[in-house]
């Protein structure tokens, strides 16, 4: 663990212990957790410290820094993406490149500022070359996202992109079949699926469909989901 992460944990009053025997345990809630607690028991400070110091998979050796998430921790709307890109890896914040600018514009169009929502990714570290995440990487990282969802307790999740949708909803259906329907996490949180802003930059003709998806999510926020 580098000195920056140790200093961060020290500022929180946390003593970090790296348990080598658990570092490669796939799917374990405790593997690589420097706090010695199950992820589902962590509060915001402990969860952020665990993410920033995480060594559960090989991405910890290639990242610049882990990208925890940003925004209102009591948000009604949560946005979930795939993984950090190069700019996110450099700045330590999700959706800060061109795709992030488009996401900000989409939120403004429905009367929301970036700071009104909570934004996080399935993967907290950038895969080299922005390749697709590997199953073993998402398996190690998903407990962090699940805990973020539990702590935020959003009324709706806007899931952007195929990989985010597949991992969050545990499905392999094409994104085109996931769009337009209301999905639900096991906890009951409603999920609306739409295109990733990076895809919209490459395929601007799909922006109207993404706009429909965003309005769908806002209708659920305003009117409820009928349950």
C-alpha positions as CSV (number, residue, x, y, z in Angstrom):
1,X,0.0,0.0,0.0
2,X,1.5,3.4,-1.0
3,X,2.0,6.3,1.4
4,X,-0.9,8.3,0.1
5,X,-3.4,5.6,0.9
6,X,-1.8,5.0,4.3
7,X,-2.0,8.7,5.1
8,X,-5.7,8.7,4.1
9,X,-6.5,5.8,6.4
10,X,-4.4,7.3,9.2
11,X,-6.5,10.5,8.9
12,X,-9.6,8.4,9.4
13,X,-8.0,6.8,12.5
14,X,-7.9,3.4,10.7
15,X,-5.0,1.0,11.1
16,X,-4.5,-0.9,7.8
17,X,-3.8,-4.6,7.7
18,X,-3.2,-6.3,4.4
19,X,-4.1,-10.0,4.6
20,X,-2.2,-11.7,1.8
21,X,-4.0,-15.0,2.2
22,X,-7.3,-13.4,1.4
23,X,-6.2,-11.1,-1.3
24,X,-7.2,-13.5,-4.1
25,X,-10.5,-14.8,-2.6
26,X,-13.0,-14.4,-5.3
27,X,-16.4,-12.9,-4.3
28,X,-15.5,-12.6,-0.6
29,X,-17.0,-9.5,1.0
30,X,-14.0,-9.2,3.3
31,X,-11.2,-10.0,0.8
32,X,-8.7,-7.1,0.6
33,X,-10.7,-5.0,3.1
34,X,-8.2,-3.2,5.2
35,X,-10.8,-2.4,7.9
36,X,-11.3,-6.1,8.8
37,X,-15.1,-5.7,8.4
38,X,-17.5,-7.1,5.8
39,X,-18.2,-4.5,3.1
40,X,-22.0,-4.6,3.9
41,X,-21.2,-3.3,7.4
42,X,-19.2,-0.3,6.4
43,X,-20.3,3.3,6.6
44,X,-19.3,6.0,4.1
45,X,-15.9,6.8,5.5
46,X,-14.9,3.2,5.9
47,X,-16.2,2.2,2.5
48,X,-14.3,5.0,0.8
49,X,-11.1,4.0,2.6
50,X,-11.6,0.4,1.6
51,X,-12.1,1.3,-2.1
52,X,-9.1,3.7,-2.2
53,X,-6.8,1.1,-0.7
54,X,-8.4,-2.0,-2.4
55,X,-6.0,-4.6,-3.8
56,X,-8.6,-7.3,-4.5
57,X,-7.7,-7.7,-8.2
58,X,-4.8,-6.9,-10.6
59,X,-6.3,-3.5,-11.5
60,X,-4.8,-2.2,-8.3
61,X,-1.4,-2.5,-9.9
62,X,-2.2,-0.6,-13.1
63,X,-4.5,2.2,-11.9
64,X,-3.4,5.7,-11.0
65,X,-6.0,5.8,-8.3
66,X,-9.4,4.2,-7.4
67,X,-12.5,6.2,-8.3
68,X,-14.9,5.9,-5.5
69,X,-17.9,8.0,-6.7
70,X,-19.2,11.5,-6.3
71,X,-22.3,13.5,-5.5
72,X,-25.1,13.7,-3.1
73,X,-25.0,10.8,-0.7
74,X,-28.7,11.1,-0.1
75,X,-29.6,11.5,-3.7
76,X,-33.0,10.3,-5.1
77,X,-31.4,9.5,-8.4
78,X,-28.2,7.4,-8.7
79,X,-26.3,7.0,-11.9
80,X,-24.2,3.8,-12.4
81,X,-21.7,3.4,-15.2
82,X,-19.1,0.8,-16.2
83,X,-15.6,1.8,-15.1
84,X,-13.3,4.8,-15.0
85,X,-11.6,6.0,-18.2
86,X,-8.2,7.6,-18.6
87,X,-9.4,11.1,-17.4
88,X,-11.3,9.6,-14.5
89,X,-8.3,7.6,-13.5
90,X,-6.2,10.7,-13.5
91,X,-8.7,13.0,-11.6
92,X,-10.2,10.4,-9.3
93,X,-13.8,11.2,-10.2
94,X,-16.3,9.4,-12.4
95,X,-17.6,10.9,-15.7
96,X,-15.3,13.9,-16.0
97,X,-14.4,13.6,-19.7
98,X,-16.5,14.3,-22.8
99,X,-18.9,11.7,-21.8
100,X,-19.2,13.3,-18.4
101,X,-20.0,16.7,-20.0
102,X,-22.8,15.1,-21.9
103,X,-24.1,13.4,-18.8
104,X,-24.1,16.8,-17.0
105,X,-26.0,18.3,-19.9
106,X,-28.6,15.5,-19.8
107,X,-29.1,16.1,-16.1
108,X,-29.5,19.8,-16.5
109,X,-32.1,19.2,-19.2
110,X,-34.3,17.6,-16.5
111,X,-33.5,20.2,-13.9
112,X,-30.8,18.4,-12.0
113,X,-27.3,19.5,-11.3
114,X,-24.4,17.0,-11.2
115,X,-24.2,17.5,-7.4
116,X,-27.9,16.5,-7.0
117,X,-27.3,12.9,-8.0
118,X,-24.8,10.3,-6.8
119,X,-22.5,8.9,-9.6
120,X,-20.6,5.6,-9.3
121,X,-19.2,2.9,-11.5
122,X,-19.4,-0.9,-11.3
123,X,-15.6,-1.0,-11.4
124,X,-13.7,1.4,-9.2
125,X,-10.4,1.1,-11.2
126,X,-9.7,1.7,-14.9
127,X,-9.0,-1.4,-16.9
128,X,-5.9,-1.0,-19.0
129,X,-6.6,0.5,-22.4
130,X,-10.3,0.9,-21.4
131,X,-10.9,-2.8,-22.2
132,X,-14.1,-4.4,-21.0
133,X,-14.0,-5.5,-17.3
134,X,-13.3,-9.2,-16.7
135,X,-15.8,-11.3,-14.7
136,X,-13.3,-11.8,-11.9
137,X,-12.7,-8.0,-11.6
138,X,-16.4,-7.2,-11.4
139,X,-17.0,-10.0,-8.9
140,X,-14.5,-8.4,-6.6
141,X,-15.8,-4.9,-7.1
142,X,-19.6,-5.3,-7.1
143,X,-19.9,-5.5,-3.2
144,X,-18.6,-1.9,-3.1
145,X,-21.3,-0.7,-5.5
146,X,-24.0,-2.7,-3.7
147,X,-23.0,-1.0,-0.4
148,X,-23.1,2.4,-2.1
149,X,-26.6,1.7,-3.3
150,X,-27.6,0.6,0.2
151,X,-26.1,3.8,1.7
152,X,-27.6,6.2,-0.8
153,X,-31.0,4.4,-0.8
154,X,-32.0,6.1,-4.1
155,X,-35.5,6.1,-5.4
156,X,-34.3,5.3,-8.9
157,X,-31.0,4.1,-10.5
158,X,-30.2,5.2,-14.0
159,X,-27.9,2.5,-15.4
160,X,-25.8,3.7,-18.3
161,X,-24.4,1.2,-20.8
162,X,-24.5,-2.5,-21.5
163,X,-21.7,-3.6,-19.1
164,X,-23.2,-1.7,-16.2
165,X,-26.6,-3.1,-16.8
166,X,-25.4,-6.7,-17.2
167,X,-23.5,-6.5,-13.9
168,X,-26.0,-4.6,-11.9
169,X,-29.1,-6.6,-13.0
170,X,-27.2,-9.9,-13.4
171,X,-28.5,-10.4,-17.0
172,X,-27.0,-10.9,-20.4
173,X,-29.9,-9.5,-22.4
174,X,-29.0,-6.9,-25.1
175,X,-29.2,-3.3,-24.0
176,X,-31.9,-2.7,-26.6
177,X,-34.1,-5.2,-24.8
178,X,-33.4,-3.8,-21.4
179,X,-34.3,-0.2,-22.4
180,X,-37.9,0.9,-22.0
181,X,-38.7,-1.5,-19.1
182,X,-38.6,-0.9,-15.4
183,X,-36.2,-3.3,-13.7
184,X,-35.7,-3.8,-10.0
185,X,-32.8,-4.8,-7.8
186,X,-33.4,-7.6,-5.2
187,X,-33.7,-4.8,-2.6
188,X,-36.6,-3.4,-4.6
189,X,-34.8,-0.3,-6.0
190,X,-36.1,0.6,-9.5
191,X,-33.6,0.6,-12.3
192,X,-33.9,2.3,-15.7
193,X,-31.4,1.3,-18.4
194,X,-30.1,3.6,-21.1
195,X,-27.1,4.2,-23.4
196,X,-23.7,5.2,-22.1
197,X,-22.9,8.9,-22.9
198,X,-19.7,7.7,-24.6
199,X,-21.8,5.7,-27.0
200,X,-24.1,8.7,-27.6
201,X,-21.0,10.7,-28.6
202,X,-20.3,8.1,-31.3
203,X,-24.0,7.6,-32.2
204,X,-25.7,11.0,-31.7
205,X,-28.8,9.7,-33.6
206,X,-29.6,7.7,-30.4
207,X,-29.7,10.7,-28.1
208,X,-33.5,11.0,-28.5
209,X,-33.9,7.5,-27.1
210,X,-31.6,8.3,-24.2
211,X,-33.7,11.4,-23.6
212,X,-36.8,9.1,-23.4
213,X,-35.1,6.9,-20.9
214,X,-34.1,9.8,-18.7
215,X,-37.6,11.2,-18.8
216,X,-38.9,7.7,-17.9
217,X,-36.6,7.7,-14.8
218,X,-37.8,11.2,-13.9
219,X,-41.4,10.1,-14.1
220,X,-40.7,7.4,-11.6
221,X,-39.1,9.9,-9.3
222,X,-42.1,12.2,-9.6
223,X,-45.0,9.7,-9.6
224,X,-43.5,6.5,-8.2
225,X,-43.3,3.1,-9.9
226,X,-46.7,1.8,-9.1
227,X,-45.6,-0.5,-6.3
